Amino acid sequence: MNIYAYILVMAAVSYLLRVLPLTLIRRPIKNRFIRSFLYYVPYVTLAVMTFPAMVNEAASPLSGIIALIAGILLAWIGANMFTVAISCCGIVFILELILTHLS
Amino acid sequence: MAVYERGRNKREYIHGLRDGFPIGLGYLAVSFSLGITAKYAGFSVTQGFWLSLLNVASAGEYAGIAQVSAGATLLETALVILVTNARYLLMSASLSQHVAADMKAYHRFFISFGVTDELFGIGIAHPGYLCPAYMYGAFTTSIPLWAIGTPLGIIAGNLLPELLVRTLSVAIFGMFLAIIIPPARRDLAIRVCVIVSFFASYFWNMAPFLKDLSAGTKTIILTVVIAAVASVVRPVEDEEAAE
């Protein structure tokens, strides 16, 4: 299938999600289940996408798991998005250089 | 709030330019790594540009690229984007509580386009009612960098050594961690959700039958089930949902 078809579908869904609440909601959402569900969804989705994919897709499982732990610790102590992302890359890169050298 | 004096708009716009720039630098790095992933899924440089310009979504684009790689249907792709970008629905709903009631419709349409984790974050943190000029300033110094990062990644992915490329593909996960971990530290319920999600996702990949389903389907099912259970077990208080 044409990649542009995917891009257009993705863009349409992304934009609808962003534009509908801001244009339609003029008062606070009352339903407690919906509010709770919306509150938890982002964290669950990203967590599901992060593990074990991060470990499987790193250059090797060992560097992946160490980068995962380091990323969690850095984010825990309040490092910003850029720092966490670049540090994870740096850790994988250095570990892979060492591992390649040893083998 | 309906009538802005000209000087104020200009001031707000410049303030936005300044706050958006560091976000833009982070975007450039992550978008670049996304381009490397997109290259393997068969995206051309032009397609990478349109993908990032039109979506402006890290997790959503990453999930979408995976759908393209897997040859998924458009319907399934739409569902996956719905789930991975569902947080924007929440952020947009939250923003709706922060804008002046009489804000023009076209401002609402344009601001919506740039509802991302970071731009939403600075918009909400900016004191008072959300000012469109401030948001447009922040968009100006961040979204173009996001849009060019992906095509640059697709170009450079061919030139960089393989180790460096595989290293950079970890960046997107680092970004995800930076989004989920600080709230998990603050809120025990989110912490439990994240840990449960990690384990559920891990065991899903080993379970017979389940492991053969696509990554997108897995994300949808696990998200709906875990978030629904969490909502029943521990519904949020009023002030949390407003965050």
Interface residues (C-beta under 8 A of the other chain):
Chain A: M1 I3 Y4 A5 Y6 I7 L8 V9 M10 A11 A12 V13 S14 Y15 L17 R18 V19 L20 P21 L22 T23 L24 I25 R26 P28 I29 R32 F33 R35 S36 F37 L38 Y39 Y40 V41 P42 Y43 V44 T45 L46 A47 V48 M49 T50 F51 P52 A53 M54 E57 A58 A59 G64 A67 L68 G71 I72 L74 A75 W76 G78 A79 N80 M81 F82 T83 V84 A85 I86 S87 C88 C89 V92 F93 E96 L97 T100
Chain B: P22 L25 G26 A29 V30 S33 G42 F43 S44 Q47 W50 L51 L54 N55 V56 A57 A59 G60 E61 Y62 A63 G64 Q67 V68 G71 L74 T77 A78 I81 L82 V83 T84 N85 A86 R87 Y88 L89 L90 M91 S92 A93 L95 S96 Q97 V99 A101 A105 R108 F109 I111 S112 F113 V115 E118 L163 L164 R166 T167 L168 S169 V170 A171 I172 F173 G174 M175 F176 L177 A178 I179 I180 I181 P182 P183 A184 R185 A189 I190 C193 V194 S197 F198 A200 S201 Y202 N205 A215 K218 T219 L222 T223 I226 A227 A228 A230 S231 V232 R234 P235 V236 E240 A241 A242
